[in-house]
Amino acid sequence: MTTEDLKARVLASARATRSTPRRPSQLHVWLVLPSSTIVAAALFFAFDGLHHGQGRPAWFYVASSLGWMAVAALSLWAAFGRGGSALGRSRPWLTAVVVGTPALLFAMMFAFAVLHPEVTLLHPERIGYRCLGLTLAGAVFPLLSLAFIRRRSDPVHPVATGAALGAACGAAAGVMVELWCPVAAPRHVAVGHILPIAIVSVFGALMGARVIAMRARPVAREGAEAQDRRK
């Protein structure tokens, strides 16, 4: 049996093994949620969120916000969950999160603009740089926290895992920005709301390679620890 065959058998066995819940990690995840909400709320009120978004139709405010919340929740579940496998989600699944999250959000906002053009008439000249900055600011904390929780846990596709976490955190931060921003022009949505999700995905991929990737322990260190145990 070759080394590659052995590796394939080990990975196949790991994929078939049910993942046991890790209580400390689950506790940390539930701590990230309220902490991230506090950070997002602080940004929202710091930039006059109660008044900045005025002028939108009430139905659009509710529909767009609920839509962002639903997509963000689905993305977080898909990106962070392990899907019953010890190795976590498959690479195609994670890729679908990275690509599908911004695509679905933009399609939703574009549909609003096409079906109800009146929602795009409010400040259409704004490109969206402030929204881009707010989304990035709101996404950094949960992404770093979730990457730290998942540190050294993915031996197969850590880059895809990190990118999916980035897309999910970008969408989650986008909920706060959607509550704050009154502009629905497609160009503004693309630059201010969708582009930062892509940027956070790239940053998440880097975090995956540096933090989430499972790394082999140095042989020398393992030998020294084994000798210490014998003593």
C-alpha positions in Angstrom: 0.0 0.0 0.0 1.4 3.4 -1.0 1.5 6.4 1.2 -1.2 8.1 -0.9 -3.5 5.1 -0.5 -3.0 5.1 3.2 -3.7 8.8 3.4 -6.9 8.4 1.4 -8.1 5.6 3.6 -7.4 7.6 6.8 -9.2 10.6 5.4 -12.2 8.5 4.2 -12.4 7.0 7.7 -12.3 10.4 9.3 -15.1 11.7 7.1 -17.2 8.7 8.0 -16.7 9.2 11.7 -19.3 11.2 13.5 -18.0 14.3 15.1 -18.4 14.5 18.9 -19.5 17.8 20.3 -16.8 19.8 21.9 -18.4 21.7 24.8 -15.7 24.3 25.3 -15.8 25.2 21.6 -19.6 25.4 21.6 -19.5 27.6 24.7 -17.0 29.9 23.0 -19.2 30.1 19.9 -22.1 31.2 22.0 -20.0 33.9 23.6 -18.9 35.2 20.2 -22.5 35.8 19.2 -23.4 38.4 21.9 -20.0 39.9 21.8 -20.2 40.5 18.0 -23.7 41.9 18.5 -22.4 44.4 21.0 -19.6 45.4 18.6 -22.1 45.9 15.8 -24.5 47.8 18.0 -21.7 50.1 19.1 -20.7 50.8 15.5 -24.4 51.4 14.6 -25.0 54.0 17.3 -21.6 55.6 16.9 -22.5 56.5 13.3 -26.0 57.8 14.2 -27.8 54.7 13.0 -31.1 55.7 14.4 -31.4 58.7 12.0 -29.0 57.8 9.2 -31.3 55.3 7.6 -34.4 57.4 7.5 -36.2 57.9 4.2 -36.6 54.3 3.2 -40.1 52.8 2.8 -41.0 50.8 5.9 -41.6 47.6 3.9 -38.2 47.8 2.2 -36.5 48.4 5.6 -38.1 45.3 7.1 -37.8 43.0 4.0 -34.2 43.8 3.2 -33.1 43.5 6.9 -34.9 40.2 7.4 -33.4 38.9 4.1 -29.9 39.8 5.2 -30.5 38.2 8.6 -31.7 34.9 7.0 -28.8 34.7 4.6 -26.3 35.5 7.3 -27.7 32.9 9.7 -27.7 30.3 6.9 -24.1 31.1 6.0 -22.8 31.0 9.6 -24.5 27.6 10.1 -23.1 26.2 6.8 -19.6 27.7 7.4 -19.0 26.8 11.0 -20.9 23.6 11.3 -19.1 20.3 10.8 -22.0 18.5 9.1 -21.6 15.4 11.2 -18.1 14.7 10.0 -14.9 15.0 12.0 -13.3 16.8 9.1 -16.1 19.4 8.8 -17.8 20.5 5.6 -16.6 19.4 2.2 -14.8 21.8 0.0 -17.7 22.1 -2.5 -20.0 23.0 0.4 -17.6 25.7 1.7 -17.1 27.0 -1.8 -20.9 27.3 -2.2 -20.9 29.5 1.0 -18.1 31.7 -0.3 -19.7 32.2 -3.7 -23.3 31.9 -2.9 -23.5 34.2 0.1 -22.6 37.5 -1.8 -24.4 36.3 -5.0 -27.7 35.6 -3.1 -27.5 38.9 -1.2 -26.9 40.9 -4.4 -29.6 39.1 -6.3 -32.1 39.9 -3.5 -31.2 43.6 -3.4 -31.2 43.8 -7.3 -34.6 42.2 -7.3 -35.9 44.9 -5.0 -34.4 47.5 -7.3 -36.0 46.0 -10.4 -39.5 45.3 -8.9 -39.6 48.6 -6.9 -37.4 51.2 -8.6 -38.5 53.9 -6.2 -36.2 52.4 -3.5 -33.1 53.3 -5.6 -34.0 57.0 -5.8 -32.6 57.8 -2.3 -29.0 59.1 -2.6 -28.1 57.1 -5.7 -24.9 59.1 -6.1 -23.3 57.6 -3.0 -20.7 55.0 -4.0 -20.7 53.1 -0.7 -17.2 53.6 0.9 -18.6 54.2 4.3 -20.7 51.1 4.2 -17.7 49.1 3.0 -15.7 50.3 5.9 -18.4 49.6 8.4 -18.9 46.1 7.1 -15.2 45.4 7.4 -15.1 46.8 10.9 -18.1 44.7 12.0 -16.8 41.5 10.5 -13.2 41.5 11.8 -14.0 40.6 15.4 -16.3 37.6 14.8 -14.0 36.3 12.1 -10.9 36.4 14.3 -12.8 34.9 17.2 -14.2 32.0 15.1 -10.9 31.3 13.5 -9.3 31.2 16.9 -11.9 28.7 18.1 -11.3 26.5 15.0 -7.5 26.9 15.3 -5.4 23.9 14.1 -8.6 21.8 13.5 -8.8 21.4 9.7 -6.3 19.0 8.1 -8.0 18.9 4.7 -9.2 22.3 3.4 -8.4 25.1 6.0 -8.3 27.8 3.3 -11.8 27.0 2.1 -13.0 26.9 5.7 -11.5 30.3 6.5 -12.9 31.8 3.3 -16.4 30.5 4.2 -16.2 31.9 7.7 -15.1 35.2 6.2 -18.1 35.3 3.9 -20.5 34.4 6.7 -19.0 37.0 9.1 -19.2 39.6 6.3 -22.8 38.8 5.7 -23.5 39.0 9.5 -21.8 42.4 9.7 -23.8 43.4 6.7 -27.0 43.1 8.7 -26.0 46.0 10.8 -25.0 48.0 7.8 -28.3 47.2 6.1 -30.1 48.5 9.1 -27.9 51.7 8.9 -27.8 52.4 5.2 -30.8 53.9 3.3 -29.3 53.5 -0.2 -30.4 50.6 -2.5 -28.9 51.6 -5.9 -27.2 48.5 -7.4 -23.8 50.2 -7.8 -23.8 51.3 -4.1 -24.9 47.8 -3.0 -22.2 46.2 -5.0 -19.4 48.4 -3.7 -20.6 49.1 -0.1 -22.3 45.8 0.8 -21.1 43.0 -1.4 -17.5 43.9 -2.1 -16.6 43.8 1.7 -17.9 40.3 1.9 -15.4 39.3 -0.8 -12.6 41.1 1.0 -13.4 39.4 4.3 -13.5 36.1 2.5 -9.9 36.6 1.2 -8.8 37.6 4.7 -10.6 34.5 6.1 -8.7 32.3 3.6 -5.4 33.8 4.9 -6.6 33.1 8.5 -7.4 29.5 7.4 -3.9 28.9 6.1 -2.2 30.4 9.1 -4.6 29.6 12.0 -7.2 27.0 11.1 -4.8 24.6 9.3 -3.8 21.6 11.3 0.0 21.5 11.6 2.2 18.5 12.5 4.1 18.8 15.7 7.9 18.9 15.3 9.4 15.5 15.7 12.1 16.7 18.0 9.6 18.3 20.3 7.6 15.1 20.4 10.6 13.1 21.2 11.6 15.4 24.0 8.1 15.2 25.5 8.2 11.4 25.2 11.4 11.3 27.2 10.0 13.6 29.8 7.0 11.3 30.2 9.4 8.3 30.7 11.2 10.1 33.5 
